[in-house]
Amino acid sequence: MPPYSETGTGDKVFLFSIRHVETKLLENDNRRLARAERLRGEIRVNSLFTEGHSFVVYPFRVVFRTQPPKPASAVFLVSIPKRNFKRAVKRNLLKRRIREAFRLHKTTLNDTLGRAGMALDMAILYLDKEVLPYEILAKQMRELLARLSDRIASEMKK
């Protein structure tokens, strides 16, 4: 079947499937969370926790480490302690919410990293013992990323 249909007047009306349009929208979205933005590898994770700096924006603790000029990017991992949430369902729910909040608000951090020409490894650790609503997590994630951007900008000035 051709991607168009002819009307009685000789005009061609193009038909698009909704799936095709949604795929194109996703390809052009720069806020997508790519696999390359997830911190992987035992060596990088160990060096992050041994050499990194940290601060707390409750309910998150952030451990981060800047690296010399590379393609500017933020690579992160999310950790929810099994001690506080026995059920994997709750841990996975929190991980999804935190990743989504990061995905939507990461542009401020990426802009700062781009200006500084630095790469960043970071771990986001969840501290609270209860599942908080997404709105609270998103608000705290904005504050966390703003504070992290300020620290990177001040480090760049040194």
N, C-alpha and C positions, 0 to 999 in steps of 0.2 A: 504494500500500500504506500503510495507516495506521501511525502510529508505535507501535502497541500490538497485541497479539493477545489474543483472548478465550479463556479456559480454559473447561472444561466446567461450572465452578461459577459462571460469570458474572463472575469477577474479571478485571480487565484487567492484563496484564503488559506493561510498557513496554519497548520494544526500543530500544537506543541503539547506534549504530555506534561503533567504536573511534576512527575518524577524528574524529568529532564531539567525543568526550571529550578527545582529544589537543589539538584546536584550542582548546577552552575552557581547558585547562590552560595553553597557551601565552599566551592572551590575559591571563590573570591573573598571569603570572609577571613580577614587577617587575625581574628581573635581565636582561631581554631587552636586546639591544644594538640600539637603534633607529638609523635612518639619521641622525636629528638629533644623535646622539652622535659622528658622524664629522666631523672637521675638513675643510672644503672651502673652496675659494676662495683664489685667489692672494694677495689682499690680506691676509687673515687669517693665512695661512701665513707670508708675508714679515714681517709685524709680529711674529709669534710668535718668529721666529728673530732679529730685530733687537732687540726690546725685552724678550725673555724671560730668565728666570733658568734655570740648569741645575745638575744634580748627577748623580752616577753611583751606581748600585746595580748592580754588575756582574752580568750582561752587558748592562745597559740604561743608556743615558744619557737623561735626561729633561729636556726643555726645556719650561718652563711660563710662563704669563702669566695673572695674575688680572685680572678685569675688574670694573667697577663693578656695583652690584646690578642684576641681571637675573633672569630665572627661573634659580634655582640649578641648574647642570648642568656636567658635565665633558665637553668635546668634545676628541677626540684623533685622532691619526694614528699609524700605525706605519710605520717606514722600515727596510728591510733593504738594506744596500749591495750593489750589483751587483758591486763590486770583490771582495767576500769570497765571494759565492755567484753563480757564473756561471749556473747553471741556475735558471730561473724556478720549477721544481717545489720546490726547497729554500726559495727565498724565500717562496713562497706557503704552504708548510708552516709556516714560522716565523711568518708573519703570522697564520695561523689559530690557532696555539697561543697567541700573545701576546694576540690579541683575546679568545680564550676565557678566558684567565687574568684579563684585565681585567674581562670580563663577570661572572665569578663572584665577584670580590673588590672590586667598585667601591662597595659599599654604605658602607664606612667613609669613603671620600672624599666620596660624595654626602651623607652625614650632616653632615660637617664643612662642606661648601659650603652646605648648607641653613641651618645655624646662623649662618654668616657672611654669608649672603645674597649670595654672590659667584658669578660664572661663571668657568670655567677653560678655557683653551685649552692643550693639551699635545701634545707630540710624543714618542714613545717610539722611540729609535734603538737598534738591536741592534748590539753591539760585538764579540761573539765571532766567531771564524772557523770555528767548528764548530756543527752543529745539536745543541743540548742537548735532553735529554728534557723532556717536559711538566712533570714533577714539580719539577724544578729551576726552570724558568721560572715556575711558579705560586708557589713559595716566594719567589723574588726579587720577583715582582710584588706579593705581600702586603707585603713589606718596603718596596718602592718606594712603594706607596699609603699605608702608615702614615707614612713619612717626609714625604711630600707633605702629608698631613693635618696633621701636626705643624707644618710650615712655614706652612700656611695659618692654622692656629689661632694661632700666634705672631704672624703678620702682622695678624690680626684684633684682637689685644690692644693693638697699637701705637696 
